[in-house]
Amino acid sequence: MPADGRKGRTAFLFSAGASPRPETERELAAAFPLFAKTLDELCARLDPYLELPLKCVMFAEPGTRTAALLGRASYAGPALFALQVAQYRLLRSWGARPDVLFGHGAGRMAAAYAAGVFSLADGCHAVGTLARLLDGALGETAPQALRTAYGRTLATLHPGPPRLPLVCDITGRPVGAETAEPGFWLPGPGPGGSR
């Protein structure tokens, strides 16, 4: 609480941060059944988009070839999404209520889910599709081809307006109706894409 007695506001940040650490996920899953259940649910939804089961990669022993997959965007993005959504649900179960949400990079879709913009199914579909596209992206024309293909996927989703304040990582301003536009969620330069 601030020294002047005013109540502070709570912000949740869903970051692009470093790849998840297997020991962290294992400890959280062992200590908190809700976290473990949510992580299992998310991994099951994301597995069809990946070559190897996501939880196997997330829980792989450090130094192994499987663990090294977390260094690839095609696994790091889904792993961060799964980890952050599971952490969010755990925090909410304890009564933590954010006043505002921020998402950056891989954390944007987790923040959008937390804000109510996307259902869990749509969030997983978007994250999984991007992972699959990133895994196959090669050559100089890859960025534009990736944006086009991902844009087609985003156009099939059913976003709603944020139910909690959600701040754009590019402008630093709260977002609203623009979250319904597929172009807002495209990576890279664009109306809402992370740069």
Residue pairs with C-beta under 8 A, 6 or more apart in sequence:
1 7
1 8
2 8
9 99
9 100
10 96
10 97
10 98
10 99
10 100
11 98
11 99
11 100
11 101
11 102
12 88
12 91
12 98
12 100
12 101
12 102
12 111
12 114
13 102
13 103
13 104
13 107
14 84
14 88
14 101
14 102
14 103
14 104
14 107
14 108
14 110
14 111
14 114
15 80
15 84
15 104
15 105
15 106
15 107
16 80
16 104
16 105
16 106
16 107
16 194
17 80
17 106
17 107
19 70
19 71
19 76
19 79
19 80
20 58
20 70
20 76
20 79
20 80
20 83
22 58
22 59
22 60
22 61
22 62
22 67
23 62
25 39
25 58
25 59
25 83
26 59
28 35
28 36
28 86
28 87
28 90
29 35
29 36
29 39
30 36
32 90
34 89
34 90
34 93
35 86
35 87
35 89
35 90
38 85
38 86
38 89
38 90
39 55
39 82
39 83
39 86
40 55
41 120
42 54
42 81
42 82
42 85
42 86
42 120
42 124
43 53
43 54
43 55
43 58
43 82
45 120
45 121
45 124
45 128
46 54
46 78
46 81
46 82
46 124
46 127
46 128
46 131
47 53
47 54
48 128
49 78
49 127
49 128
49 129
49 131
49 132
50 57
50 74
50 75
50 78
50 128
50 131
50 132
51 135
52 66
52 69
54 75
54 78
54 79
54 82
56 66
57 66
57 67
57 69
57 70
57 75
57 79
58 70
58 79
58 82
58 83
60 66
60 67
60 69
60 70
61 67
69 75
70 76
70 79
72 134
72 135
73 106
73 131
73 134
74 131
74 132
74 134
74 135
75 131
76 106
77 106
77 127
77 130
77 131
77 134
78 127
78 128
78 131
80 106
80 107
80 110
81 106
81 107
81 109
81 110
81 123
81 124
81 127
84 107
84 110
85 110
85 113
85 114
85 120
85 123
88 110
88 113
88 114
98 114
98 164
99 164
99 165
100 164
100 165
100 166
100 167
100 174
101 111
101 114
101 115
101 162
101 164
101 165
101 166
101 167
102 111
102 166
102 167
102 169
103 109
103 110
103 111
103 112
103 166
103 169
104 169
104 194
105 169
105 194
108 169
108 185
108 194
109 118
109 123
109 126
109 127
109 185
110 123
111 166
112 118
112 123
112 159
112 162
112 166
112 179
112 185
113 119
113 120
113 123
114 164
115 162
115 163
115 164
115 165
115 166
116 160
116 162
116 163
116 164
117 159
117 160
117 161
117 162
117 166
117 179
118 126
118 157
118 158
118 159
119 158
122 157
122 158
122 159
125 153
125 156
125 157
126 153
126 154
126 157
126 185
129 150
129 153
130 150
130 153
130 187
133 146
133 149
133 150
134 146
137 143
137 145
137 146
143 188
146 187
147 186
147 187
147 188
147 190
150 186
150 187
151 182
151 183
151 186
154 182
154 183
154 185
154 186
155 182
157 182
159 179
159 180
160 179
160 180
161 176
161 177
161 179
161 180
162 174
162 175
162 176
162 179
165 174
166 174
166 175
166 179
167 173
167 174
167 175
168 174
168 175
168 192
169 194
170 192
170 193
170 194
170 195
175 184
175 192
178 184
178 191
178 192
179 185
179 192
181 191
181 192
183 190
183 191
183 192
183 193
184 190
184 191
184 192
184 193
185 192
185 193
186 192
186 193
187 193
187 194
188 194
188 195
189 195
